[in-house]
Amino acid sequence: MLESPVSVWGRLPRRVRLLVLGSFVNRLGTFIVPYMALVLRREFHLSEQMVGVLMAAYGAGSISSILVGGHLTDRIGRRAALLLSLGGSAILSIGLSLATSLSYFAPLLVALGFLADLYRPASSALISDELPSVERATGFASLRMAINLGYAVGVAFGGLIADWHWRLLFAGDGLTTALFGLLVYFSIPETPRVTLARPDAGVAAGRPIADKVQLQITLTGFATCLVLASYMTTFPLTVSLSARYPARVYGSLVALNGLTIGVLEVTVVSYLRRFRRLRVAALGATLMGLGFGITGLVLHWAWFLLAVVLWTWGEILAMPQQMSFVADWAPPEARGRYMAFYQAAWSLALVLNPLLLMPLHARLPEAWFWPCLLVVTTPASLLLLHLDRVADRPERLRGRDEGLSPA
């Protein structure tokens, strides 16, 4: 029987519920990244190529942020890493709203890229610490529910703000980030540390780059996120410049993505616990590729809506299942680093997407550009099916509950 999202959220541990709530508040101010390309084009009058370079620089900072955040999560704890990231990001976002020229704006943007994602491994490790193996995909889905519900409201409201005054985008983002930081400071204590009960389980502890399975699951995450990142790089340009719709149409389309995930993902993922998770993820990667692949065939809002629905369902099926596998595969004492290594692939995708795809988008007709993304998701789907056969077995998973004991 399907549970309601509220019911699923209500049975989560208190720390996880508060983390989910704080993430929702934070994402209500999701104004910067979705509208970055439009702000750089319209307000700073940069070319598509230069926009791609600056967005890639932001993504490069994010890669470093996540990797450093993984080490900090394992060294200083989940709570301290969260506070460092949220406090610093709030200050930099407000600083960007006050920047008067590109010479000030660009370095602050790169610095924000470094601090903004420092908290992500800590959030994922906290959920993995607090939930048993069978509930972890549901926990990650709950976090994504909060993020996407907040995102749906924030990105739609951001479309109106972008057409009004771009500086308010950055100030609003900084305010909601600060509110999340205050919630962590006053209400979320550190999680208990864990150690391995089985000494042979941690062969690759602390070294995800030497772990072949971790490298493969990270590659699938990179491929799917490389395609997904197009929703904030080339998709707004297709909707606003090629199809000549105002920014609020793009905002509404992307808000539908967040709203659908927020309303349905927790319920769907909880129901899908009976199925093999990496097979579900492979189906999701296929749907994601199909959704983006058809985007430019017809330049009409109804066709864009169909594309968004397809890649949204791909996200729902793929993302929580991949995260759940990483959490179970990681040795508990290196969970922050493993989650960081996997999540850094998302930021690498954010770097390479504008560098590779925005110049290609500028040169190819819309109907030719978007089907190219299917070339990226198809191998990812096949690799997920391979990992389902060779790696996703209870005796090989080092971070399952039976391998944990209190420190």
C-alpha positions in Angstrom: 0.0 0.0 0.0 1.3 3.5 -0.9 2.1 5.8 2.0 1.6 9.5 1.9 4.8 11.7 1.9 3.8 13.2 5.2 3.4 9.8 6.8 6.9 8.7 5.5 8.5 11.9 6.8 6.8 11.5 10.2 8.4 8.2 10.9 12.0 9.4 10.2 14.3 10.0 13.1 14.2 13.6 14.5 17.6 14.6 13.1 16.6 13.6 9.7 13.2 15.3 9.9 15.0 18.6 10.9 17.5 18.2 8.1 14.7 17.7 5.7 12.9 20.8 7.0 16.0 22.9 6.9 16.7 21.8 3.3 13.2 22.9 2.4 13.7 26.3 3.8 17.0 26.6 2.1 15.6 25.7 -1.3 12.8 28.2 -1.1 15.6 30.7 -2.0 16.9 28.7 -5.0 17.5 31.7 -7.2 21.2 31.7 -8.2 22.0 28.6 -10.2 18.9 28.3 -12.3 19.1 31.9 -13.4 22.8 32.3 -13.5 23.0 31.9 -17.3 20.3 34.5 -17.9 21.8 37.0 -15.5 25.3 36.7 -17.0 23.8 37.1 -20.5 21.3 39.8 -19.9 22.9 41.9 -17.1 26.6 41.5 -17.8 26.2 41.1 -21.6 28.5 38.0 -21.9 28.6 35.6 -24.8 27.3 32.0 -24.4 30.9 30.9 -24.4 31.9 33.2 -21.6 28.8 32.2 -19.7 29.9 28.6 -20.0 33.4 29.5 -18.7 32.0 31.2 -15.6 29.5 28.5 -14.9 32.2 26.0 -15.3 34.4 27.9 -12.8 31.5 27.8 -10.3 31.2 24.1 -10.8 35.0 23.6 -10.3 34.7 25.3 -7.0 31.8 23.0 -6.2 34.0 19.9 -6.9 36.6 21.0 -4.4 33.9 21.9 -2.0 32.3 18.4 -2.0 35.7 16.6 -1.7 36.9 18.8 1.1 33.4 18.5 2.7 33.7 14.7 2.7 36.9 14.8 4.6 35.6 17.4 7.0 32.5 15.3 7.6 34.6 12.4 8.7 37.0 14.5 10.7 35.0 17.2 12.4 31.5 15.8 12.2 28.3 16.3 10.2 27.1 19.3 12.2 30.3 21.4 12.0 30.6 20.8 8.2 26.9 21.9 7.8 27.5 25.1 9.8 30.7 26.0 7.9 29.0 25.6 4.5 25.7 27.3 5.3 27.2 30.3 7.1 29.8 31.0 4.5 27.4 30.6 1.6 24.9 33.0 3.1 27.6 35.7 3.4 28.9 35.2 -0.2 25.4 35.2 -1.7 24.6 38.6 -0.1 28.0 39.8 -1.3 27.1 38.9 -4.8 23.9 40.9 -4.6 26.0 44.0 -3.9 28.7 43.4 -6.6 28.9 46.4 -9.0 31.0 44.9 -11.7 32.1 41.6 -13.2 35.5 41.9 -11.7 33.9 41.6 -8.2 31.1 39.3 -9.2 33.2 36.6 -10.8 35.6 35.8 -7.9 32.7 35.9 -5.4 30.8 33.4 -7.6 33.7 31.0 -7.7 34.1 31.3 -3.9 30.4 30.6 -3.5 30.8 27.5 -5.7 33.4 26.3 -3.2 31.4 26.8 0.0 27.8 26.2 -1.3 28.2 22.4 -1.6 30.5 21.8 1.4 27.4 20.6 3.3 26.2 17.9 0.9 28.4 15.0 2.1 27.5 15.8 5.7 23.7 15.7 4.9 24.1 12.4 3.1 26.2 10.9 5.8 23.8 12.1 8.5 20.9 10.3 6.7 23.0 7.2 6.3 24.0 7.2 10.0 20.4 7.6 11.2 18.6 5.2 9.0 18.8 1.4 8.5 19.9 0.1 5.1 16.3 -0.8 3.9 15.2 2.8 4.7 18.1 4.8 3.2 16.6 5.2 -0.3 13.5 6.5 1.4 15.6 8.9 3.5 17.3 10.3 0.4 14.0 10.6 -1.3 12.6 12.6 1.6 15.5 14.9 1.4 14.9 15.3 -2.3 11.2 15.9 -1.6 12.1 18.9 0.6 14.7 20.2 -1.9 12.4 19.9 -4.8 9.3 21.3 -3.2 11.3 24.3 -2.0 12.9 24.4 -5.5 9.5 24.4 -7.2 8.4 27.4 -5.2 11.8 29.2 -5.4 12.4 28.8 -9.1 8.9 29.9 -10.0 9.2 33.0 -7.8 12.7 33.5 -9.1 11.4 33.8 -12.6 9.4 36.8 -11.5 12.3 38.3 -9.6 14.7 37.8 -12.6 12.4 39.9 -14.8 12.2 42.5 -12.0 15.7 42.9 -10.4 18.5 40.4 -10.6 20.2 41.5 -7.3 17.2 40.2 -5.3 17.9 36.7 -6.5 21.2 36.6 -4.7 20.0 38.4 -1.5 17.0 36.0 -1.2 19.2 33.0 -1.7 21.6 34.2 1.1 18.7 34.8 3.5 17.2 31.3 3.2 20.7 29.7 3.5 21.2 31.7 6.7 17.9 30.4 8.1 19.0 26.8 7.4 22.2 27.4 9.2 20.4 28.8 12.3 18.2 25.7 12.4 21.3 23.4 12.4 23.0 25.5 15.1 20.0 25.5 17.5 18.3 22.2 16.7 20.4 19.5 15.1 23.0 17.8 17.3 25.9 15.7 16.0 25.1 12.1 15.1 26.8 9.2 17.0 30.0 8.0 15.4 30.2 4.4 14.0 33.0 1.9 13.6 33.3 -1.3 11.6 32.3 -4.5 13.5 34.0 -6.6 10.8 37.7 -5.8 10.4 37.9 -7.2 6.9 35.2 -4.9 5.5 37.2 -1.7 5.2 39.8 -2.7 2.6 39.1 0.5 0.6 38.3 2.6 3.6 39.0 6.3 3.0 40.1 5.6 -0.6 37.1 5.6 -2.9 39.3 6.3 -5.9 40.9 2.9 -5.4 37.5 1.1 -5.2 36.5 -0.2 -8.6 32.8 -0.5 -7.8 32.7 3.0 -6.3 34.3 4.3 -9.5 31.7 2.6 -11.6 28.7 3.9 -9.7 30.3 7.3 -9.6 30.6 7.2 -13.4 26.9 6.5 -13.7 26.1 9.4 -11.5 28.4 11.6 -13.5 26.7 10.6 -16.8 23.1 11.1 -15.5 24.0 14.5 -13.9 25.8 15.7 -17.0 22.5 15.4 -18.9 20.4 16.6 -16.0 22.5 19.8 -15.6 21.2 20.9 -19.0 18.0 22.1 -17.3 19.9 25.1 -16.0 22.4 25.7 -18.8 20.9 25.0 -22.3 17.3 24.4 -21.4 16.6 28.0 -20.2 18.3 29.3 -23.4 16.1 27.0 -25.6 12.9 28.1 -23.8 13.7 31.9 -23.4 15.9 32.6 -26.5 15.0 30.0 -29.2 11.3 29.7 -28.4 11.1 33.3 -27.2 9.1 32.6 -24.0 9.6 34.9 -21.0 11.7 33.7 -18.0 8.6 32.9 -16.0 7.7 30.1 -18.6 11.0 28.5 -18.0 10.6 28.9 -14.2 7.1 27.3 -14.3 8.4 24.3 -16.3 11.3 23.7 -14.0 9.0 24.3 -11.0 6.8 21.4 -12.3 9.8 19.2 -12.0 10.4 20.1 -8.4 6.7 19.9 -7.5 6.3 16.4 -9.0 9.4 15.1 -7.2 8.3 16.7 -4.0 4.8 15.2 -4.1 5.5 11.8 -5.6 9.1 10.7 -5.0 8.9 9.6 -1.4 5.8 7.5 -2.0 7.2 6.0 -5.1 10.6 5.2 -3.7 9.0 3.7 -0.5 6.9 1.4 -2.7 9.8 0.4 -4.9 11.7 -1.1 -1.9 10.5 -4.5 -3.2 12.4 -4.1 -6.5 16.1 -4.3 -7.2 17.3 -0.8 -6.8 19.9 -0.6 -9.6 17.5 -2.0 -12.1 15.1 0.8 -11.1 17.9 3.3 -11.5 18.8 2.0 -15.0 15.2 2.6 -16.1 15.3 6.1 -14.6 18.5 6.9 -16.5 16.8 5.8 -19.7 13.7 7.9 -19.1 16.0 10.9 -18.3 17.8 10.6 -21.6 14.6 10.2 -23.5 13.1 13.3 -21.9 16.1 15.5 -22.7 16.5 13.9 -26.1 13.2 15.0 -27.4 13.3 18.6 -26.0 14.3 20.5 -29.1 12.2 18.7 -31.6 9.3 21.1 -31.2 9.7 24.6 -29.8 6.4 24.9 -28.0 5.6 25.0 -24.3 3.4 21.8 -24.5 6.3 19.8 -25.9 8.7 21.2 -23.3 6.1 20.1 -20.7 6.2 16.5 -22.1 10.0 16.5 -22.0 10.0 17.8 -18.4 7.6 15.1 -17.3 9.8 12.3 -18.8 13.1 13.4 -17.3 11.4 14.1 -14.0 10.3 10.5 -13.7 13.8 9.5 -14.7 15.1 11.5 -11.7 12.6 9.9 -9.4 13.6 6.4 -10.4 17.4 6.9 -10.6 18.7 9.3 -8.0 17.6 7.9 -4.6 18.5 4.3 -5.6 22.0 5.3 -6.7 22.6 7.2 -3.4 21.2 4.3 -1.4 23.7 1.9 -3.0 26.6 4.2 -2.4 25.6 4.5 1.3 25.5 0.7 1.7 28.7 0.1 -0.3 30.8 2.7 1.7 32.7 1.6 4.9 30.9 3.5 7.7 34.1 5.3 9.0 34.7 6.6 5.4 31.1 7.3 4.6 31.6 11.1 4.2 34.4 10.6 1.7 32.5 8.0 -0.3 29.4 10.2 -0.5 31.6 13.1 -1.4 33.4 11.3 -4.1 30.1 10.3 -5.7 28.6 13.7 -5.3 31.7 15.4 -6.7 30.7 13.7 -10.0 27.6 15.9 -10.0 29.7 19.0 -9.7 32.1 17.8 -12.4 29.1 17.4 -14.6 28.2 21.0 -13.8 31.7 22.0 -14.9 31.7 20.1 -18.1 28.1 20.6 -19.1 28.5 24.3 -20.0 32.0 23.8 -21.4 31.0 21.0 -23.7 27.3 21.5 -24.4 26.8 25.3 -24.5 29.2 25.8 -27.4 27.6 22.8 -29.1 24.2 24.2 -28.5 25.2 27.5 -30.0 26.3 25.8 -33.2 23.7 23.1 -33.7 20.0 23.5 -34.4 17.8 22.7 -31.4 16.4 19.5 -33.2 20.0 18.2 -33.6 21.5 19.2 -30.3 19.1 17.6 -27.8 19.1 14.0 -29.2 22.9 14.0 -28.6 22.2 13.6 -24.8 20.9 10.1 -25.4 24.4 9.1 -26.2 25.4 9.9 -22.6 22.5 8.1 -20.7 22.5 4.8 -22.6 25.9 3.6 -21.4 25.0 4.7 -17.9 21.9 2.5 -17.9 23.9 -0.5 -19.1 26.5 0.0 -16.4 23.9 0.2 -13.7 22.5 -3.2 -14.9 26.1 -4.6 -14.7 26.5 -3.3 -11.1 23.2 -4.9 -10.2 24.6 -8.3 -11.2 28.0 -8.1 -9.7 28.0 -5.7 -6.7 24.6 -5.2 -5.2 24.7 -8.3 -3.0 24.3 -8.3 0.9 27.6 -10.0 1.5 29.5 -7.4 -0.5 27.9 -4.3 1.0 30.1 -3.0 3.9 27.8 -0.2 5.2 24.7 -2.3 5.9 23.3 -2.4 9.4 24.7 -5.7 10.4 28.2 -4.3 9.9 27.7 -1.4 12.3 28.2 -1.0 16.0 28.1 2.1 18.2 31.4 3.7 18.8 
